[in-house]
Structures are given as C-alpha cells and as structure tokens.
C-alpha cells in the first residue's frame, strides 16, 4: 500500500535526511515521501524546525536542477529555488538514498498555479468574463503554459527517475484563496467564486471556437451574472442546485452549458500530454478534489490517460470520504491507482482515532493508499496519529 507524507525540502534539511527517514518509516510507518518539487508562495508555521518557525518560500520556483537542454527554446521557463543552491538538491538526495532509507520518492508537482510566471507571462494566464487576469493561474489552453507543464514533468522523470509524480493544478483554479492578501467585501458564495473563475482568455476562446462551442454567448452570460452578484446588497444563490448538479446547474443557459461541457477538454488533453512525455517508469497521478469539475477536471476521462488520482478529503467525515472514494473508483476503474489525501491539522483532526477512522473509511471504500498533509507543518507528536491511522489500514 502507498503510504506517504507531503513534505517540503526545507523540512528534510532542517531535520537531516537520516532523522527524517527514520521518523517517516519508524515512527509514522510510511513507505514513501511526497516531496514538493515545484511550489508557490506561502507563509508557513514550522513547528518542527529548530530555527525557522515562520517560513516564506520563494514564489513559483522548482526544487530540483532543471535540464537546460530541455528548456532552451521554451517561452515559459522554471526558476530553480535558491534553497537548492544553498542547502542542496533534496530530490536527488532522496532518489539516491532510496535503497538505504526504504522510502519511495514521489514528486509533488504544482503545474499551473504560479503567480511569478503569471506576472511574467500575462498573455498566458486565465482571464474572467471581463478580461481581467488571474495571475496565479497559467491557463491550460495556452500552448506555452501547456509546454511548460509537459516539460516540467518530462525533466523530473527523465533526469531523476522518481517512483511517482503527483500533478497539482494542471487545471483551471478557483477565484478565492489562490493569491496573497485577498479582499472580498461582497461575501462571495460558492457559485459566485465559480463564475469568477471561468476563463475566457484568447487561448480558451480560440480553442473553444475551433470545437464549435458558442463561447461568446457563454461569456456574455457569465459577465451578466458577475455584474448582478456585484450589485446585490447581500449574496443570494442564483442556481439552487449548485454545485450538487454539476454543470447541469446551468442547463437553462445553453451557451454556458455547452462551454462548461467543453471546458474539461484542455485539462484532460494536457494531462494526457504530460503522461505521454514522462518517463514510462514513473507513475503519473492527478491530485484532485471532491468536485473536480469546478476546475475543469473530468476524472473518468483523465483517468484513462494517466495512472490514477489522489483525492483530497481533508475536512470530511468518514462516511463522506467513503462516498468520494467510491465515486472516484467508479470513475477511473479498478486497475488505476486511487489514493486519498488526509490533513493532520487541528482542530479538523482532534485525535488519533479521528484520523484513523478517516483512513479506514477510504481504504474500505477502495483506496490504494494514503497521503498525509504535511510533515513540517504539524508537531512531531502527531506523527504518532499518522502511525495509528497506518496501523488501522495495514
């Protein structure tokens, strides 16, 4: 069974590779490390670090040494984090130490969530129905953004040979909680956030029009909905069965419904291109959420093109987790890898038994493994909670 923990390079550097491996294997009972190899900005409380209690990673950088031969003719190129130069290439160290540590290596790879690259390449980010840029999200319809994501995974898999690559954000992203110091005085509800996230950039427009989709009619509808939500004194639902009905919540708006039906195409095809360019020895899986369709993910279609998925069920009760995993298994089929992502944050996880019940519900429903979030962000004592969850499913 795949048993892993999402981890940042600086967490391992702070603890030392030997001590880290001993904790993951011996104390937590895990057999894999999911290392951040491409990541965005943030502010992290680091309880495990002896010195860095607050950490601000560089925005939109990679934590490995890019192969310049692969990138020399690319418009959008990665920037290697200063951490690699200053403290070492932890991906290389983990891969070389696989036999000694007994830990498999999975690369947690952020694809299109990149504000640094978005600011550098504003013609290749998603844009709302008013043409406003979402700088944090390179657009999956942009040829240059697609080339970046494909080459990123090709570079990692052909030069480092990890056991797995976990694709985060090869899709359209939401509007809220994706950027720094956001302001929302309206009080956006879920459907408002979704409408503001819909992309009508030149790349999406051209790609949809080529497929015969009435994109301009869809854009006008969405622009009207956004204008209306901005004029209300208090937020009100416009689509009562959103998000439970999926894109059918918009069935009374044919152009928009057609556009939403098409919207999964650039995401699905990008995942397929990433997998095709990767070294075949490395499994490529998608990190996704319960309602992945919000980001344009068609799990059944994507599952046919990659090796599986990890479905994050962070704040869900066991019954809900079971439902997500059963639905995911039905979508990707019996032969593809299906993992669950569980967060070990308080208070959503208040005790070891809570985490164990969630892990057991996922495995009972058909999950092949568990990824726990996150090594450096939780106190060391919660590794014992992880071990209790592992004991409950093995």
Buried (B, 14 or more C-beta within 10 A) or exposed (E): EBBBBBBBBBBBBBBEBEEBBBBBBEBBBBBBBBBBBBBBBEEBEBEBBEEBEEBEBBBBBBBBBBBEEBBEEBBBBBBBBEBBEEBBBBBBBBBBBBEEBBBBBBBBBBBBBBBBBBBBBEBBBBBBBEEEBBBBBBBBBBEBBBBBBBBBBBBBBBBBEBBBBBBBBBBBBBBBEBBEEEEEEBEBBBBBBBBBBBBBBBBBBEBBEEEEBBBBBBBBBBBEBBEEBEEEEEBEEBBEEBBEEBBBBBBEBEBBBBBBBBBBBBBBBBBBBBBEBBBEEBBBBBBBBBBBBBBBBBBBBBBBBBBBBBBBBBEBEBEBBBBBBBBBBEBBEEEBBBBBBBBBBEEBBEEBEBBBBBBBBBBBBBBBBBBBBBBBBBEEEBBBBBBBBBEBBE
